Amino acid sequence: MVSFLLWCILFILCWPIAIIALILYPIVWLLLLPFRLLGFTIDLSFTLIRNLFMLPFTLAGRK
């Protein structure tokens, strides 16, 4: 909602820049998508490694 309001203010102040931003936003989003997926994958792998190291402590704490 905030980004939409900021875009409306930009549209009122300088509409050519707002139109260019509206056109370029999906292109930039598509270009950054692989980096977001890579970050998600790295985060999941670190979570898996942490859980593997914590598994013995978790099992010992249940007894």
KETIKE-618906 format. One record per residue: residue in three letters; x, y, z of N, C-alpha, C in turn. Coordinates in steps of 0.1 Angstrom, whole numbers, plus 5000, padded with zeros to 4 digits. Last residue first. Example, Ala and Ser with C-alpha at 12.3 -4.5 7.8 and 13.67 -1.06 7.14 Angstrom:
BEGIN
Ser512849785071513749895071512950005079
Ala513249435078512349555078513249675078
This chain:
BEGIN
Lys514246285266514246175276513946225290
Arg514546505250513246445251513146335262
Gly517246575248516346655257514946595259
Ala518246405229518646385243517746465253
Leu517146515206516746375210517146355225
Thr518446755206516946755206516546615211
Phe521046685203520646755215519146755217
Pro521046555178521346475190520946555203
Leu520146785161519346665163519746585175
Met521846995155521047005168520246875170
Phe522946925131523846935142523046945156
Leu520646935115521346805116522346815128
Asn519847195117519047095123519746965125
Arg521947315103521747355118520947245124
Ile521547215078522747185085522647205100
Leu519047325072519147185073520447145080
Thr519647595072518647545082518847395083
Phe521347605050521947635064520947585075
Ser519547545030520647455033521247475047
Leu517747765032517247625035518447535038
Asp519547965024518847975037518347835041
Ile520047884998521147885007520547895022
Thr517447914986518147784987519247784997
Phe517048184989516148094995516747954997
Gly519148284973519148314987518248224995
Leu518248184948519548144953519648164969
Leu515848334945515848184946517148124952
Arg517048584943516048554954515948404956
Phe518448554919519148584932518248554944
Pro516348514900517348404903518148434916
Leu515048774902514348654907515348534909
Leu516049004891516448974904515948834910
Leu514749004866516248994866516748954880
Leu512149044873512548914867514048894867
Trp512249294884511849184893512249054887
Val512949444862513949434873513549314882
Ile510549414848511849364842512849344853
Pro508649524864508549384862509849334856
Tyr509649804864509549724876509449574874
Leu509549944840510749874844510649784856
Ile506950054840507349964829508549884833
Leu507050224862505950124861506350014850
Ala509150394856509250304867508250194867
Ile507950524834509150444832509350344844
Ile505850654848505550564838506750474835
Ala507350824866506450724871506150614861
Ile508650984847509450894856508650784862
Pro506451124837507251044828508150944836
Trp505251264860504651144854505451064844
Cys505951394888506751374875506251244868
Leu503951434907505051524906505751514892
Ile502151224903501651364903502751464901
Phe503751004904502951024892502451174892
Leu504651024930505651034919504951064906
Ile502250964943502951094945503951124934
Cys501950704934500950804931501550944932
Trp504150574946504050584931503050694927
Leu503450604972504650664968504650684952
Leu501150434972501050574975502250654971
Phe502450194966501450244957501250394959
Ser503950154988504650174976503650224965
Val502050125008502850245008503550264995
Met500849885000500050005000500950135000
